[in-house]
């Protein structure tokens, strides 16, 4: 913390009474304490780091755009196959970062559904159209039927408060790398108790020569929001 010494105040402002100099010094000290925290140079911002210690349910990828100019979705046997491959990548990287041990993974959500079909929510049938809209912003509330689906889902998972939902995946050409592409994943961190989006945005992977590498990259960038490699 930077504190301007009283002597410096008096040196620059000799006409200021000593009591006033004390007040100036105190005010400058308080102001320095309330400066917004800055991310150290070179360090990756982690906007969701505060949620890493929470118990979070991670749903399967809800939607994959079937049409892409790279032909990668077709190369990976269709949208459903791409979604499951991305889920595998996400679980693997969360496990490597130490998050999977305390979070609820898609397979656990699927098992809970199979044990409680008359009551539970199928994690592969979430209605996410509202979240796919670019107009949806953090802090906004989402409606039915998703609100009821997620409340029911976390009711079966002890101490789980938040849901991480991979909403929509697309592949696009990488403008800065000829012949390569990248995966872009729209992600939402939701609070089902209040049907509120705590965070929502696009996670962009690195340019890659193959769809498999693109999926691995975007999964890693998703984990980066919470914790360092």
N, C-alpha and C positions, 0 to 999 in steps of 0.2 A: 504494500500500500504506500503511495506517495503522500507525504505530509510536508507542507511548506513550513519551514522553521519560522518561529516568531521573529528571530533576528533578521531574517531575509525580508520579512514584511516591513520591519522598521527601517532597514537599509534603503529600500526602494521608496518608502513612503514616510520620510522622517517627520512630517507634520502630523502624522496619525498618532493620537494618544496611545500610551501603552495598553490601556484596557481595550481600546478599539482593535489594536493589533492582535490581541489575544482572541477577540471575537472573529476577526478575519481568518486567523489560522485555524480556528475550530470549524468554521464554515467550509473552508477549503478541504479540510480533512474529511468532513462528512460527505462532501461532494465526491471525493475520490473513492470513498467506500461504496457509493451507489453507482459507479460506472458499470455499464452492462458488460458481462463477461465476454471475452473475445476468444475465438478458437485460435490456438497457437498456429503459427504459419506452418503449412505443410500437413497439418492434421486434418483428417476427414471429419466433417460435421456429422454427428450422430443424433438426429432430432428425436429419436425414440429411445435413447439410452435409458431414460428413467423408467421405461416399461420392462427392461430386461430382467429385473428381479421379480416382476409380477408373474402370476400364473395366467398364461395366455393360451387360448385354443386356436390352433391353426387349421383352417378349413382347406379342403382340396381346391385347386384352381377351378373357378366357376365357369369361365368362358374363354375360348380361343377363337380368334378370327380365322376362319377357314381359308380366306383368299389372301395371298401375299405374292408380290411380284417376284420373289425369290423361289417360289415353289417349295419352300421348306416344310410347310404343313403337310403337303402331299408326300413329300420325301419321307416324313416320319409317320406315315400311315394314317393321317387324318387328325382332326382337332382333338378327339378324345384321347388318342394316344399321346399327342403332344402335352395335353394337360397332365396326364399321369406321369410322363417323364419329367415335367417341371416339378411336380409334387415330390418325386424321388430326389431331385436335386435340392429342393428346399429343405427337406428333412435331413439330408446328408450334411448340408452346410450348417444347419442349426445344431445338429449333433456335434459337429466338429468345433463349433463355437461354445459349446457347453449349455445351450439353451433347451435342447430337446429333453433333457432330464427332468426339468420342472414344468415344461410346457406340455400341452395336450396336442398330439400329432393327429393327422387325418385318419390314420388307421384306428386310433383309439375312439375317435368320433364315430367311425363306421361301426365299430363293435358295439358301442353304446346304442346305436340305432337298431342294430340287429337284435339286441336283447330287449328292446322296448319299442317295437314297431308300432304299437297302437298309440303311443304317446310321443315318441322321440321324433326329431327332425332328421331327414335323410341329408347328410352333409353334401351329397352330390346333386341335390335338387334345390339349392338355394336360389331365390329370386333376387337377382342383383342388378336389374336394369337401371334402377335409380342411381346406384353407385357407379355405373358405367358412364353416366353423363358427366361431361367436363364441367358442368355448372355446379355439381356437388362439391362443397367446400368443407374444410375442417370446421367443426363446431356446429354444423347443420345436422338436423335430425332426418332420419330416414323412416319410411312408413311401412305399412303392411304389404305383403305378408312377411317380409324379411324380419321385422321387429319381433313378431311372435316366434318365428323359426329360431332365431338366435337366443331368445330368452329360454325357450324350451331346451335348446342344445346345452347351454351352460348350466341349466338346473341339474343336469346329470353329471356334471364335472365339479367335484368338490373344490371350493375356494377359487374357482375360475371367474374372473371379472371381465376380461377383455377378449375380443376375437380378432385375429389377424386373418384377413380375407383377401387372397389373390383374386382380384375381380376379373381382369381381362388381359389377355396376352396377345401381342401382335409382333410379327416380324417386319422389319423395314430395312431397306438398303442403307448401308453406311456411306454417307456422302463423302467422308474423309478417308475412305479405304476402298479402292476400286475392287469390285467383285466380291465384297464382303457384306455382311449384314449384321444386324443386332436385334436383340429381343427387348421389347418395351412392355413392362408389366404394370398395370394399374393396381394399386394396393390400397386397402383401407384398414385402419385399426379402429375397431368399433367398441363402444360401451353399450351392451345390450340392455342394461338396466334403464338407461335413459334414451335408448334408440338414437344414439348420437355418434357421429363420426369424429373421433378424437384426432385422426390424421387421415388424409387421403391424397394420393398423388401418384405420379408415374415414376417408376424405377427403370432406368435405362442401363442395359448391359454394355460391355465393350464390343467393338467391332470384332467379328469372328468369321472364319472361313466356312464353318459348318454349323448347322442348327444345334447340334449337341453341345458345341462349345458356347454358342449363344445362350442356351438355357442354363448352362453351368455358371456363366458370367452374371446373368441377371439374378440368379438365386443368391450368389455371393454378395451382390450389391444390395439385395433386400436385407440380408443379415447385417450388412454394414450399417444400416439405419439404427441397429440396436447395440452392436458390440463389435470390437475390433477383431481381425483375424487372429 
